[in-house]
Amino acid sequence: MKLWRGILVLVSVAMLAAFGWHWVAEDPGYVLLRLRGWRVETTVVAAVLLLLLAWIVLAVLWRFLRWPFGAFSRRHRRISQQRMSDGLIALIEGRHGDAERDLNGAARLDSLRGPALLAAAEAASRRGEHVRALEALDQASQAAPQAARVLRARMLRGDGKPADALALLVPEADKGTLTPGGWRELALAALASGDPRRAREALEPLRKSAVLGTRGYAALEVQVLTANLNAATDGATLNALWSQLPKAQRRVPAIIDAYARRAAGFGLVLPAMDELESALRREWSPLLIETYGALGRDDLEARLRRAEGWLDAHPNDAILLLTLGRMCVRLKLWGQAQRSLERSLALAPAAAAWEALGDTFAGRGETALALLCYRNALAFGRGEAIVPLPPGNPAGQPDTRPVAIEERNQHGVPRLRE
């Protein structure tokens, strides 16, 4: 296609040239110049060509005249670019003193002044030279005001002054002119200063910009919404906030967990359990099953039976076994609690399982075994060696063999578990 287009253009140019030559040949025109006794006669075509030639000659002469003066500016530009490169490499390598020196030298070139001063401020901040960093930001704000504002806010937040960082970013946020990096700093500064409502306002601009990526945005979203739910002062406020959240956010396990725990804290155990059970029916989550067994004492026996039903589909889930053991401890079903907890420890050792097993032995009056379990819970948390239970404990050796489960896809074809 490009070849035919080129041929068409060449044919068109040739036709225009032929027509133009024929048109000029019929009447080439006449030009007469008289100046102080000089007299020049020529055609219009020749006059145009002479003017073009004179313009080319003057342009070449002008470039030759400018070359000695431009050599200094070209050398300055080349040296500044090299300093910029060396400074950025030194900043990444951790040579912050060298980086600050090279970047300040690169800032002498106007086209590099903004980014060089920003990087120099970053280098000074990493060295702990906060005064010099702020001075560099003051100069950088003239060339790159928005970037300098975001970097200043990050430095203030890193220095333990999140309220100052938030106050710096709020005016631009209210105008809607904050950059994506500024929205992120606003959210983090608001969380650190105890203003989760302001942090929540930054989520929508960040979602639209997509600068954090899927994982980064999801992590920040969980952090912000969890803080908002925990900041609710009563059950009505909590439920109002929960109902305002989009459906996608109300299906994130960590956010559901935060709502359920906060609702149970206000005595709203049944709504919390409804959300947990609905979420577990949609998608299995070890985080939610642990919360399901930890909240409240209302209807504990019915919840235990429901959790035992889930064991048929998830027999090798250590968190589910831990939840069953905890619920049995609260119901004083010591034998069943011990079997569940020992199997949970065999599948995935955890300090919480050792602690719950210690509660089981303590409830049965076996103080020595309870103390051993509590000691193991502390040792596991510290990364120390675990002392196994004596072989003669009442429950005997637990069955630690994984249970094979057949899974099928939507077409009914068997598949391996992930």
N, C-alpha and C positions, 0 to 999 in steps of 0.2 A: 504493500500500500504506500509506503514512504517513497519507493522508487518511482511509482507512477505520479505521485504528487510532485516530486522533484522534476520529472520530465515535463509535466504540465507547466510548472513555473518557468523553466528554461524556454519553452516554446512561447509562453506569453511575453517574456522579456525580449526574445528575439523579434516577435511581431511588433512590439512597441518601439524597439530600436529601429526597425526597418521603416515604420511609419514616421517616426520622428526625423530620421535622416532624410526621407523624402520630403517632409514638410519644411525642414531647414534648407535643403538644397534648392527649393524653389525660390526662397527669399531669405538668405543668411543674415539680413539686417546690415546696418551701417552705424559705426560709432566713430565720432570725431572728438579728439581731445586737443585743446590748445592752451598752453601755459608758457608765458614769457618768451614767446617766439618759437616755442616748440610746437610741432603739429604732428599728431598721430592719428592715422586712419586705419580702421580695422573692422572686422565683422563682429556681430554680437556673440557668436560662438567663440571666436578667438578671445574676445574680451573676458568672457566668463572663465575660460580655461586659464588665462593669465591671472585673473583674480584668485582662482583656486590655488595655482602654483605659488603665488605670492603669500597666501595664507599659510601654506605648508612650510615654506621657507622660514617665515616669521616664527611659526610654532617650534620648529627645530632649533632655531637660534635661541628662543626663550628657554627651552629645556637645557641647552648647553650652558646658558648663563646661570640658571638656577642650580645646576648640578653641584657646584662647590658648596653652596649654602645648604642644600638638602642632604649632603653627606653627613653633617653633624646630627641632624634630626633622625636620619636613618640609623646611625650608630646608637643614638639615645634610645630609639624604639627597640632595637635589637637587644641592647643590654637590659632594658626594663623587662622585656618578655622573658629573657633568660633568668632574671632574678625572680620573676613571678613563678616560673617553672621550678626553680630550685627551692623557693620558699614553700610551695605547696608540697613538694616531695619531703622536705624537712618536717613540715607540720604532720604529715602522715607517719613519718618515721619516729616522731616523738622528740626531735631536736628543736624544741620550741624557741630557744634563744636564736639559733640560726634562722629559723623560719621568720621570726619577727623582724630580724635585721634585713633579710632579703625582701620581704614583702613591703616593708617601709620604703626600701629603695625602689621597688617596682611602682609604688604609688605616685612617684614623680611624673609618670606618664599619664596624661589626662584620661586616655581611653581605658587604663587599668586601675585608675584611682579607687573607684568604688569597691570592686572585688578584692583588690590588694589590701585595703584598709580593713575590710571585714575579716579577711583571713588573718591579718596581723592582730586584730582584737581577739580572735579566737586563740591564737598562739599565746598572747599575753595572759588571757584568762586561764589557760591551762598551766601556765607557770605560776599562777597565784598573784600576778601583777594586775589587780583589779582596777586600780586607778589608771594605769596606762591603757588597759583594755577599754575603759569608758572614754578616755581621750580619743582613742582611735575610732570608736563608734561615733563620737561627736563629729569628727571629720568625715567619716563615711556617710553620715546622714545627709550630707549635702549632695552626694552623688547617687546614693541608693537609700532613700529614707525608709522605705518599707522593710527592706532586708535588715537594715540597722536596727529598726524597732524590734523585729522578731528576735534578733540575736541578743539585744539588750534584755528583753524579757526572759530569754532562756538563761542568761547569766544571773539575773536577779533571782530567778527561781532556784538555780543551783546554789546561790549564796544563802538560801533560806529566807528569801523575801518574796514569797508568792503573792502577797497582797500588793506589793509595789509592781510586780510584773502584771498582775491583773488590771490594776489601775492604768498602766501604760497602754494596754491593748483594748480596753473597753470602748474608748471613743471611736476607734476605727471599726470595732465590731458593731457598734450601734449604727454607724453609717453604712455598713455592709461592704466596706472596701478592704477588709482584712485578707491577707494572703492565706493560702492553705496552711503554710507553716505557722502563721500567726494564730489560726483557729486551733491548731493542735496545742500550741503553747497556752492559749487561753483556757482550753479544757483542762490541761494539767495544772495550771496555776489556780484555776477555780477550785479544783478538787483539793489541792494542797492548802488552800485558804479557807476551806469549809463552805464553799458556795456551789453545791452540786447543780442548782437550777441554772446558773450561768454556764456551767460546763455542758449541760444538756443542750443548750442553744447552739453549741459548736458542732454537734453531731451531724445535723443535716448538711451544712456547707462542706464538711469533710466527706460525707457520703457522696455528694454530687461531684466533688473534685477527684475522688478515687486516688488520691496521692499516697495514702497509707497502705494500699493493697487490701486484699480481702482479710488476711489474718490480722494485720495491724489495726484495721478499723474495727474488726470484731472484738479484739482484746480491749480497745479503748471504749467501745460501746458497752461492754460488760462492766468495766470499771465505773463508768459514769452512771449507768442506770442502777447499778447496785448501790452506789452512794446516794442516789436520789431516793431509792426505796428505803434505805436505812435512815434517811433523814426525816422520814414521815413521823409526825408527832402523835398521831392517833390512827385508829383503824379506818375511820372514814376518809381521812386524807390518803392513807395508803391505798384503799380500794379505788378512790377517784384517780389516783396516779396510775394504778394498774390498768384501769379501764381505758385510759387515754393512750396507752402504749399501742403501737401497731401490732398486728397479729404475728408478724415475723419476729419481733422482739420478745413477745410473750411466749415464744417457743424455744428460746435459748435456755438450755439447762441451768447455767449459772445464774441467769436472771430469775428463773422460776425458783431456784433454791433460795435466793435472797428474799423474794417475796414471801415464800412459805415460812421461812424462819422469822421474818419481821411480823407477819400476820399471827403466827403462833405466840410471839411475844406480847401481842395485844389481846390474846385470848381467842383469836379467830382461827381455831384449830381446824374446824370442818372445811372452811374455804381453802385453807392451805392444803389439806389432804385431797380435796377435789382437784386442785391444780396439779398436785404431784401425781395422782393416779391417772389423770388425763394425759399428762406428759409421758408417763411410763407406758401407757397403752400405745401412744404414737411411736415412741422410740425408747429403747432401753438405755438407761443412764445410771452408772454406778454412783455418781454424785447424788442423784435424786433418791435412789433407793436407800442410801445411807441417811439422808435427811428424813425420809419417810419413817424410818424406825426410831429416830431420835426425838421427834417432836411430840410432846404432850402424852398424857396417859388416857385420853378419851378413846373409847372403843378399841382398846389395845388388843383384845383377843380376836376381834374381827380382822384387824389389820394383820395380826400374826397369821391367821388362816389364809388371808389373801396373799401374803408374802410367801407362804409355803406353796401356794399354787404356782407362783412364779419360779420356784425352784425346779419344777419339772422342765421348764424351758431353758433354765440357766443353772444347771447343777454344778458347774465349775466356776461360778462367779464368787470370788472370795469376799467381795463387799456384801453381796446378798447374804452369804453365810454369816458374816459379822453382824449384819442387821438382825437376822433371825436370832443369833445368840444374845444380842443386847435385849431384844424384846422378851426373850425367854427369861433372862435374868430379872427383868422388871416384873415379870409374872411369877417369878420364883420356880420356874421349871428347870431345876438345876441340871438334871441329866441331859435333857434335850439341848440346853444351852451349851454344856460342855462338848457334846458331840459336834455341834455346828461350829463352835469356836476352834476346836482342835483341827477340824477339817479346813477351816479358813486359814489357819496358821500354816498347815501343810501345803496349801495351794499358793499362798502369797503371804509370807510373814509380815506383820505390821504391829507397831506399838499399841494401837487401839485394840487389836484382838487380844494381845497379852493382858492388857488392862481389864478388858471385859472378862477374860478367863479368870483373872485374879478375883474379880467381883463374884464370879460363880463359886470358886472355892471358899471365899470368905462367907458367902451366904450359907454354904453347907457346913461351916465351922471348921474347915481344914486350913488353919492359919498358916502352917508351914508352906503348903503349896501356893496359897494366895500370895504370901510374901515373895516366893520364888517368881511367880508370874509378874508381880509388880516390879521386881528387880529386872526381869527380862524386858519389860516395857521401857524402863529407863535406859537400859543398856542398848536396846535396839535404836532408840532415838539418838543416842550418842555414837552409834557405830561400833559398839563394843561387842564382845563375844556373848552368845546366848547360852544359858545353861538349860539343857533339855529336861523335860519332866521325867521323874523316875518311872521306870517301866511298870511298876505295880500300882499306878494310880487307878482309881475305881473304874474309869471308863475304858481302860485298856488302850491298845493301840488303835488310833483312828484309821479309817479307810481313806487313804490319800490318792487313790487311783482316779484319774480324770474319767468322767462319764462321757461316753461317745454319744453324740446327738446327730441325727440326720437332719440336714437342712435342705430345703428345696427352693428354687427360684420361682418367679411368677408363672413359669411354664410347667412347673411340677418336676423339673429335672434336679436330681440330687447334686449338691455341691459341698465343697469343703468349707469348714468354718474359717473365718478370717483370724 
